[in-house]
Amino acid sequence: RDEKFALSNPYMYSYPVLIVKKDNEDVKSFEDTKGLKTSLNVSSNYAKVAEKFGIANISTGAIFRSHISRGTELGKQAAAYIEGGNLVPDELTDALVRARLSEADAQNGFLLDGYPRNLHQVDALDGILQDLQLPLSVVAELDIPDEDIVGRLLRRAEIEKRADDTEEVIRHRIAVYHSETKPVTAAYAERGLLLRVDGTGTIEQVARNLQLALAPFAEK
Ligand code: AMP
């Protein structure tokens, strides 16, 4: 049977990560988290999750950054928004996600990190998933206090030197999260899809929390 498994995870300041998987073949190996590395970046949890499930790991922020570093037209259009900690306009972002999710490696499942990030994108994603025939079955939210996020991102700024990791821009991104992205969580909660997960503690603890939350869906 073609059971479908899906996870959306609005993390920290706190945008959704979304996993859609058409079958559960790889789910058992999800319990093996020994390879998890300590990281400053919650997204690396999701990269591990995607790897364990054998599904595509898709981060809209990473795709934008790659366009910027390659100097593409999309990169030029997106750069100022990203550097200011604002959302890139929906029409650019939705088109990017639709194109990426249409690629071959995403057809058997994917983890979507950083999208949807506002209520418009929730609708857009519904349309994309409908076209691809991939329903969403669960959404998980990692709860992390804002101050933890600022500290985490400032440490990341020292190491990764991201242009949008200055304290001012980080605080602005958190404000954007509360005004634009937080309602995404409520929308999925209304659909009965939301799981809340404690996102504080070590990467290993958070990974374990995430695993426990996902286990019932993995066993379906
Ligand atoms: P992230 O790496 O997910 O923190 O994203 C970095 C930046 O990329 C964000 O602050 C936005 O400027 C842009 N971005 C990423 N995902 C989206 C999205 N779904 N909608 C609009 N802008 C986005």
py3Dmol code that shows the C-alpha trace and the ligand (Angstrom):
import py3Dmol

protein = """\
ATOM      1  CA  ARG A   1       0.000   0.000   0.000  1.00  0.00           C
ATOM      2  CA  ASP A   2       1.205   3.420  -0.847  1.00  0.00           C
ATOM      3  CA  GLU A   3       1.080   4.925   2.650  1.00  0.00           C
ATOM      4  CA  LYS A   4       2.221   8.485   2.742  1.00  0.00           C
ATOM      5  CA  PHE A   5       4.189  10.090   5.496  1.00  0.00           C
ATOM      6  CA  ALA A   6       4.637  13.788   5.900  1.00  0.00           C
ATOM      7  CA  LEU A   7       6.173  16.076   8.465  1.00  0.00           C
ATOM      8  CA  SER A   8       6.263  19.800   8.600  1.00  0.00           C
ATOM      9  CA  ASN A   9       8.481  21.312  11.215  1.00  0.00           C
ATOM     10  CA  PRO A  10       8.465  25.013  12.061  1.00  0.00           C
ATOM     11  CA  TYR A  11      11.685  25.263  14.021  1.00  0.00           C
ATOM     12  CA  MET A  12      13.025  27.851  16.420  1.00  0.00           C
ATOM     13  CA  TYR A  13      12.226  31.335  15.213  1.00  0.00           C
ATOM     14  CA  SER A  14      10.689  29.070  13.486  1.00  0.00           C
ATOM     15  CA  TYR A  15       9.744  28.097  10.082  1.00  0.00           C
ATOM     16  CA  PRO A  16       8.319  24.848   8.888  1.00  0.00           C
ATOM     17  CA  VAL A  17      10.223  21.893   7.724  1.00  0.00           C
ATOM     18  CA  LEU A  18       8.076  19.607   5.790  1.00  0.00           C
ATOM     19  CA  ILE A  19       8.622  15.997   4.974  1.00  0.00           C
ATOM     20  CA  VAL A  20       6.455  14.168   2.543  1.00  0.00           C
ATOM     21  CA  LYS A  21       7.148  10.550   1.933  1.00  0.00           C
ATOM     22  CA  LYS A  22       5.245   8.152  -0.236  1.00  0.00           C
ATOM     23  CA  ASP A  23       6.256   4.996   1.576  1.00  0.00           C
ATOM     24  CA  ASN A  24       7.923   4.109   4.829  1.00  0.00           C
ATOM     25  CA  GLU A  25      10.704   1.806   3.720  1.00  0.00           C
ATOM     26  CA  ASP A  26      13.463   3.834   5.309  1.00  0.00           C
ATOM     27  CA  VAL A  27      11.663   4.816   8.474  1.00  0.00           C
ATOM     28  CA  LYS A  28      13.096   2.062  10.695  1.00  0.00           C
ATOM     29  CA  SER A  29      16.617   3.348  10.251  1.00  0.00           C
ATOM     30  CA  PHE A  30      15.399   6.678  11.623  1.00  0.00           C
ATOM     31  CA  GLU A  31      16.000   5.303  15.124  1.00  0.00           C
ATOM     32  CA  ASP A  32      19.738   5.171  14.507  1.00  0.00           C
ATOM     33  CA  THR A  33      20.874   8.663  15.405  1.00  0.00           C
ATOM     34  CA  LYS A  34      24.413   7.800  16.471  1.00  0.00           C
ATOM     35  CA  GLY A  35      25.777   9.740  13.536  1.00  0.00           C
ATOM     36  CA  LEU A  36      24.243  13.022  14.691  1.00  0.00           C
ATOM     37  CA  LYS A  37      26.841  15.754  14.986  1.00  0.00           C
ATOM     38  CA  THR A  38      26.541  18.643  17.379  1.00  0.00           C
ATOM     39  CA  SER A  39      25.610  21.686  15.410  1.00  0.00           C
ATOM     40  CA  LEU A  40      24.714  25.313  15.815  1.00  0.00           C
ATOM     41  CA  ASN A  41      22.017  24.902  13.269  1.00  0.00           C
ATOM     42  CA  VAL A  42      18.761  23.091  13.899  1.00  0.00           C
ATOM     43  CA  SER A  43      18.464  22.490  10.176  1.00  0.00           C
ATOM     44  CA  SER A  44      21.181  19.891  10.417  1.00  0.00           C
ATOM     45  CA  ASN A  45      18.721  17.764  12.408  1.00  0.00           C
ATOM     46  CA  TYR A  46      16.497  17.815   9.393  1.00  0.00           C
ATOM     47  CA  ALA A  47      19.322  16.992   7.026  1.00  0.00           C
ATOM     48  CA  LYS A  48      19.895  13.889   9.143  1.00  0.00           C
ATOM     49  CA  VAL A  49      16.206  13.075   9.134  1.00  0.00           C
ATOM     50  CA  ALA A  50      16.078  13.379   5.356  1.00  0.00           C
ATOM     51  CA  GLU A  51      19.148  11.194   5.045  1.00  0.00           C
ATOM     52  CA  LYS A  52      17.676   8.536   7.308  1.00  0.00           C
ATOM     53  CA  PHE A  53      14.466   8.503   5.327  1.00  0.00           C
ATOM     54  CA  GLY A  54      16.320   8.527   2.032  1.00  0.00           C
ATOM     55  CA  ILE A  55      14.368  11.555   0.869  1.00  0.00           C
ATOM     56  CA  ALA A  56      15.354  14.836  -0.729  1.00  0.00           C
ATOM     57  CA  ASN A  57      16.429  17.553   1.706  1.00  0.00           C
ATOM     58  CA  ILE A  58      15.276  20.910   0.365  1.00  0.00           C
ATOM     59  CA  SER A  59      16.053  24.215   2.085  1.00  0.00           C
ATOM     60  CA  THR A  60      14.701  27.341   0.431  1.00  0.00           C
ATOM     61  CA  GLY A  61      17.262  29.494   2.280  1.00  0.00           C
ATOM     62  CA  ALA A  62      20.129  27.297   1.037  1.00  0.00           C
ATOM     63  CA  ILE A  63      18.813  27.422  -2.529  1.00  0.00           C
ATOM     64  CA  PHE A  64      18.591  31.212  -2.372  1.00  0.00           C
ATOM     65  CA  ARG A  65      22.133  31.448  -0.986  1.00  0.00           C
ATOM     66  CA  SER A  66      23.404  29.229  -3.776  1.00  0.00           C
ATOM     67  CA  HIS A  67      21.748  31.502  -6.363  1.00  0.00           C
ATOM     68  CA  ILE A  68      23.324  34.546  -4.734  1.00  0.00           C
ATOM     69  CA  SER A  69      26.805  33.045  -4.724  1.00  0.00           C
ATOM     70  CA  ARG A  70      26.419  32.003  -8.385  1.00  0.00           C
ATOM     71  CA  GLY A  71      25.177  35.470  -9.327  1.00  0.00           C
ATOM     72  CA  THR A  72      22.013  34.226 -11.042  1.00  0.00           C
ATOM     73  CA  GLU A  73      19.059  36.459 -11.884  1.00  0.00           C
ATOM     74  CA  LEU A  74      17.064  34.926  -9.010  1.00  0.00           C
ATOM     75  CA  GLY A  75      20.017  35.527  -6.697  1.00  0.00           C
ATOM     76  CA  LYS A  76      20.121  39.193  -7.690  1.00  0.00           C
ATOM     77  CA  GLN A  77      16.391  39.544  -7.087  1.00  0.00           C
ATOM     78  CA  ALA A  78      16.507  37.821  -3.694  1.00  0.00           C
ATOM     79  CA  ALA A  79      19.722  39.226  -2.192  1.00  0.00           C
ATOM     80  CA  ALA A  80      18.456  42.469  -0.681  1.00  0.00           C
ATOM     81  CA  TYR A  81      15.514  40.761   1.004  1.00  0.00           C
ATOM     82  CA  ILE A  82      17.713  38.094   2.525  1.00  0.00           C
ATOM     83  CA  GLU A  83      20.401  40.485   3.707  1.00  0.00           C
ATOM     84  CA  GLY A  84      17.736  42.569   5.452  1.00  0.00           C
ATOM     85  CA  GLY A  85      16.153  39.542   7.105  1.00  0.00           C
ATOM     86  CA  ASN A  86      12.915  39.948   5.152  1.00  0.00           C
ATOM     87  CA  LEU A  87      11.041  37.285   3.261  1.00  0.00           C
ATOM     88  CA  VAL A  88      11.741  37.007  -0.440  1.00  0.00           C
ATOM     89  CA  PRO A  89       8.531  37.790  -2.385  1.00  0.00           C
ATOM     90  CA  ASP A  90       6.125  34.874  -2.558  1.00  0.00           C
ATOM     91  CA  GLU A  91       5.986  34.677  -6.336  1.00  0.00           C
ATOM     92  CA  LEU A  92       9.737  34.029  -6.527  1.00  0.00           C
ATOM     93  CA  THR A  93       9.710  31.617  -3.609  1.00  0.00           C
ATOM     94  CA  ASP A  94       6.639  29.656  -4.678  1.00  0.00           C
ATOM     95  CA  ALA A  95       8.029  29.206  -8.193  1.00  0.00           C
ATOM     96  CA  LEU A  96      11.328  27.985  -6.786  1.00  0.00           C
ATOM     97  CA  VAL A  97       9.611  25.450  -4.524  1.00  0.00           C
ATOM     98  CA  ARG A  98       7.297  24.206  -7.266  1.00  0.00           C
ATOM     99  CA  ALA A  99      10.232  23.673  -9.613  1.00  0.00           C
ATOM    100  CA  ARG A 100      12.369  21.968  -6.981  1.00  0.00           C
ATOM    101  CA  LEU A 101       9.599  19.654  -5.785  1.00  0.00           C
ATOM    102  CA  SER A 102       8.933  18.654  -9.379  1.00  0.00           C
ATOM    103  CA  GLU A 103      12.454  17.254  -9.756  1.00  0.00           C
ATOM    104  CA  ALA A 104      12.910  13.513  -9.921  1.00  0.00           C
ATOM    105  CA  ASP A 105      14.606  13.060  -6.538  1.00  0.00           C
ATOM    106  CA  ALA A 106      11.665  14.649  -4.723  1.00  0.00           C
ATOM    107  CA  GLN A 107       9.012  12.343  -6.122  1.00  0.00           C
ATOM    108  CA  ASN A 108       9.367   9.673  -3.477  1.00  0.00           C
ATOM    109  CA  GLY A 109       9.410  12.090  -0.579  1.00  0.00           C
ATOM    110  CA  PHE A 110      11.161  15.211   0.568  1.00  0.00           C
ATOM    111  CA  LEU A 111      11.956  17.305   3.560  1.00  0.00           C
ATOM    112  CA  LEU A 112      11.173  20.955   3.002  1.00  0.00           C
ATOM    113  CA  ASP A 113      13.136  23.252   5.304  1.00  0.00           C
ATOM    114  CA  GLY A 114      12.132  26.910   5.444  1.00  0.00           C
ATOM    115  CA  TYR A 115       8.841  26.786   3.588  1.00  0.00           C
ATOM    116  CA  PRO A 116       5.953  27.595   4.003  1.00  0.00           C
ATOM    117  CA  ARG A 117       6.848  30.723   5.920  1.00  0.00           C
ATOM    118  CA  ASN A 118       3.610  32.697   5.733  1.00  0.00           C
ATOM    119  CA  LEU A 119      -0.069  31.909   5.236  1.00  0.00           C
ATOM    120  CA  HIS A 120       0.035  32.601   1.512  1.00  0.00           C
ATOM    121  CA  GLN A 121       2.756  29.974   1.159  1.00  0.00           C
ATOM    122  CA  VAL A 122       0.610  27.468   3.065  1.00  0.00           C
ATOM    123  CA  ASP A 123      -1.998  27.822   0.313  1.00  0.00           C
ATOM    124  CA  ALA A 124       0.626  27.722  -2.403  1.00  0.00           C
ATOM    125  CA  LEU A 125       2.098  24.560  -0.930  1.00  0.00           C
ATOM    126  CA  ASP A 126      -1.337  22.953  -0.760  1.00  0.00           C
ATOM    127  CA  GLY A 127      -1.633  23.520  -4.502  1.00  0.00           C
ATOM    128  CA  ILE A 128       1.840  22.181  -5.215  1.00  0.00           C
ATOM    129  CA  LEU A 129       1.308  19.068  -3.079  1.00  0.00           C
ATOM    130  CA  GLN A 130      -2.062  18.467  -4.665  1.00  0.00           C
ATOM    131  CA  ASP A 131      -0.510  18.618  -8.122  1.00  0.00           C
ATOM    132  CA  LEU A 132       2.228  16.225  -7.034  1.00  0.00           C
ATOM    133  CA  GLN A 133      -0.288  14.023  -5.168  1.00  0.00           C
ATOM    134  CA  LEU A 134       1.596  14.212  -1.905  1.00  0.00           C
ATOM    135  CA  PRO A 135      -0.653  14.822   1.124  1.00  0.00           C
ATOM    136  CA  LEU A 136       0.674  16.289   4.356  1.00  0.00           C
ATOM    137  CA  SER A 137       0.076  14.023   7.328  1.00  0.00           C
ATOM    138  CA  VAL A 138       1.902  15.630  10.264  1.00  0.00           C
ATOM    139  CA  VAL A 139       3.478  18.927  11.235  1.00  0.00           C
ATOM    140  CA  ALA A 140       5.985  19.160  14.085  1.00  0.00           C
ATOM    141  CA  GLU A 141       6.996  22.385  15.766  1.00  0.00           C
ATOM    142  CA  LEU A 142      10.243  22.631  17.697  1.00  0.00           C
ATOM    143  CA  ASP A 143       9.820  25.096  20.559  1.00  0.00           C
ATOM    144  CA  ILE A 144      12.891  27.181  21.324  1.00  0.00           C
ATOM    145  CA  PRO A 145      12.895  30.502  23.212  1.00  0.00           C
ATOM    146  CA  ASP A 146      13.867  33.546  21.164  1.00  0.00           C
ATOM    147  CA  GLU A 147      16.899  34.300  23.358  1.00  0.00           C
ATOM    148  CA  ASP A 148      18.300  30.821  22.756  1.00  0.00           C
ATOM    149  CA  ILE A 149      17.902  31.434  19.056  1.00  0.00           C
ATOM    150  CA  VAL A 150      19.753  34.732  19.114  1.00  0.00           C
ATOM    151  CA  GLY A 151      22.663  33.096  20.954  1.00  0.00           C
ATOM    152  CA  ARG A 152      22.687  30.124  18.615  1.00  0.00           C
ATOM    153  CA  LEU A 153      22.601  32.260  15.488  1.00  0.00           C
ATOM    154  CA  LEU A 154      25.271  34.660  16.757  1.00  0.00           C
ATOM    155  CA  ARG A 155      27.593  31.713  17.303  1.00  0.00           C
ATOM    156  CA  ARG A 156      26.738  30.491  13.830  1.00  0.00           C
ATOM    157  CA  ALA A 157      27.555  33.967  12.481  1.00  0.00           C
ATOM    158  CA  GLU A 158      31.100  33.673  13.843  1.00  0.00           C
ATOM    159  CA  ILE A 159      31.581  30.341  12.159  1.00  0.00           C
ATOM    160  CA  GLU A 160      29.628  30.500   8.905  1.00  0.00           C
ATOM    161  CA  LYS A 161      29.851  34.250   8.290  1.00  0.00           C
ATOM    162  CA  ARG A 162      26.356  34.473   6.866  1.00  0.00           C
ATOM    163  CA  ALA A 163      25.480  38.015   5.796  1.00  0.00           C
ATOM    164  CA  ASP A 164      22.094  37.765   7.521  1.00  0.00           C
ATOM    165  CA  ASP A 165      23.435  36.592  10.893  1.00  0.00           C
ATOM    166  CA  THR A 166      24.198  39.971  12.482  1.00  0.00           C
ATOM    167  CA  GLU A 167      22.343  40.583  15.745  1.00  0.00           C
ATOM    168  CA  GLU A 168      20.202  43.311  14.194  1.00  0.00           C
ATOM    169  CA  VAL A 169      19.153  41.161  11.262  1.00  0.00           C
ATOM    170  CA  ILE A 170      18.628  38.122  13.506  1.00  0.00           C
ATOM    171  CA  ARG A 171      16.260  40.122  15.715  1.00  0.00           C
ATOM    172  CA  HIS A 172      14.440  41.350  12.634  1.00  0.00           C
ATOM    173  CA  ARG A 173      14.104  37.784  11.330  1.00  0.00           C
ATOM    174  CA  ILE A 174      12.620  36.749  14.684  1.00  0.00           C
ATOM    175  CA  ALA A 175      10.094  39.606  14.419  1.00  0.00           C
ATOM    176  CA  VAL A 176       9.241  38.477  10.879  1.00  0.00           C
ATOM    177  CA  TYR A 177       8.830  34.980  12.229  1.00  0.00           C
ATOM    178  CA  HIS A 178       6.343  36.077  14.889  1.00  0.00           C
ATOM    179  CA  SER A 179       4.267  38.201  12.523  1.00  0.00           C
ATOM    180  CA  GLU A 180       4.363  36.082   9.365  1.00  0.00           C
ATOM    181  CA  THR A 181       5.442  32.539  10.152  1.00  0.00           C
ATOM    182  CA  LYS A 182       3.844  31.867  13.528  1.00  0.00           C
ATOM    183  CA  PRO A 183       0.333  31.878  11.978  1.00  0.00           C
ATOM    184  CA  VAL A 184       1.499  29.005   9.761  1.00  0.00           C
ATOM    185  CA  THR A 185       1.753  26.878  12.887  1.00  0.00           C
ATOM    186  CA  ALA A 186      -1.759  27.828  13.951  1.00  0.00           C
ATOM    187  CA  ALA A 187      -3.098  26.973  10.493  1.00  0.00           C
ATOM    188  CA  TYR A 188      -1.643  23.467  10.680  1.00  0.00           C
ATOM    189  CA  ALA A 189      -2.863  23.119  14.274  1.00  0.00           C
ATOM    190  CA  GLU A 190      -6.392  23.894  13.071  1.00  0.00           C
ATOM    191  CA  ARG A 191      -6.089  21.041  10.620  1.00  0.00           C
ATOM    192  CA  GLY A 192      -5.119  18.764  13.496  1.00  0.00           C
ATOM    193  CA  LEU A 193      -1.677  18.216  12.030  1.00  0.00           C
ATOM    194  CA  LEU A 194       0.540  19.953  14.561  1.00  0.00           C
ATOM    195  CA  LEU A 195       2.866  18.212  17.002  1.00  0.00           C
ATOM    196  CA  ARG A 196       4.877  20.343  19.406  1.00  0.00           C
ATOM    197  CA  VAL A 197       8.371  19.195  20.248  1.00  0.00           C
ATOM    198  CA  ASP A 198      10.790  20.594  22.828  1.00  0.00           C
ATOM    199  CA  GLY A 199      13.623  22.087  20.793  1.00  0.00           C
ATOM    200  CA  THR A 200      15.892  23.028  23.722  1.00  0.00           C
ATOM    201  CA  GLY A 201      18.824  20.921  24.879  1.00  0.00           C
ATOM    202  CA  THR A 202      21.563  19.226  22.950  1.00  0.00           C
ATOM    203  CA  ILE A 203      21.228  18.262  19.336  1.00  0.00           C
ATOM    204  CA  GLU A 204      21.012  14.644  20.490  1.00  0.00           C
ATOM    205  CA  GLN A 205      18.175  15.428  22.902  1.00  0.00           C
ATOM    206  CA  VAL A 206      16.289  17.392  20.268  1.00  0.00           C
ATOM    207  CA  ALA A 207      16.825  14.655  17.735  1.00  0.00           C
ATOM    208  CA  ARG A 208      15.456  12.180  20.265  1.00  0.00           C
ATOM    209  CA  ASN A 209      12.418  14.391  20.925  1.00  0.00           C
ATOM    210  CA  LEU A 210      11.812  14.576  17.221  1.00  0.00           C
ATOM    211  CA  GLN A 211      12.167  10.826  16.830  1.00  0.00           C
ATOM    212  CA  LEU A 212       9.691  10.144  19.621  1.00  0.00           C
ATOM    213  CA  ALA A 213       7.204  12.548  18.073  1.00  0.00           C
ATOM    214  CA  LEU A 214       7.605  10.935  14.673  1.00  0.00           C
ATOM    215  CA  ALA A 215       7.619   7.314  15.758  1.00  0.00           C
ATOM    216  CA  PRO A 216       3.829   6.788  15.575  1.00  0.00           C
ATOM    217  CA  PHE A 217       3.794   8.133  12.034  1.00  0.00           C
ATOM    218  CA  ALA A 218       6.823   6.115  11.030  1.00  0.00           C
ATOM    219  CA  GLU A 219       5.076   2.923  12.135  1.00  0.00           C
ATOM    220  CA  LYS A 220       1.917   3.549  10.148  1.00  0.00           C
TER     221      LYS A 220
END
"""
ligand_1 = """\
23
AMP
P 16.908 30.399 6.179
O 18.211 29.828 5.720
O 15.790 29.433 6.081
O 17.019 31.071 7.511
O 16.520 31.535 5.129
C 17.338 32.670 4.954
C 16.564 33.752 4.233
O 16.114 33.263 2.955
C 15.298 34.212 4.933
O 15.552 35.157 5.957
C 14.518 34.798 3.765
O 15.039 36.046 3.390
C 14.841 33.806 2.650
N 13.838 32.719 2.632
C 14.033 31.403 2.918
N 12.889 30.704 2.814
C 11.937 31.605 2.449
C 10.532 31.525 2.220
N 9.858 30.359 2.355
N 9.879 32.650 1.861
C 10.523 33.830 1.727
N 11.828 33.981 1.965
C 12.542 32.892 2.329
"""
view = py3Dmol.view(width=600, height=400)
view.addModel(protein, "pdb")
view.setStyle({"model": 0}, {"cartoon": {"style": "trace"}})
view.addModel(ligand_1, "xyz")
view.setStyle({"model": 1}, {"stick": {}})
view.zoomTo()
view.show()
